[in-house]
Amino acid sequence: MEINSIQSPFVLHNQKALRTPAEAEASFKTAFQDALNNVNQLQQDSQHKTQLLVTGQIDDLHEVMIAGQKASVALQATVEVRNKVVEAYQEIMRMQV
């Protein structure tokens, strides 16, 4: 079993050069926006397929259910990540300097 090491967000993956905090923030912001856009797209796709099923334009119930479950799991994962980020922030705020 191989265990990958945890890397600092300030170190570029292929290089030894350090990132500035602003570069790390921009990278995190981009990754976070992409993830939220992906979750939003899954939600919209699920809603669209559900509307098509209700109006009788598609007959494949399995496709609609799969799209709904993908959207649900993605949203649940996003909420859990948000909860962990908030929890980490609160823990940092409780630290004494």
CORJO-V98892 format. One record per helix or strand of 3 or more residues. SS is the DSSP state (a for helix, b for strand). FROM is the first residue (numbers start at 1). LEN is the number of residues. Records with the same first field share a line. If there is no record, write none. Layout:
# CORJO-V98892
SS->FROM-LEN / FROM-LEN
This chain:
# CORJO-V98892
a->21-34 / 61-34
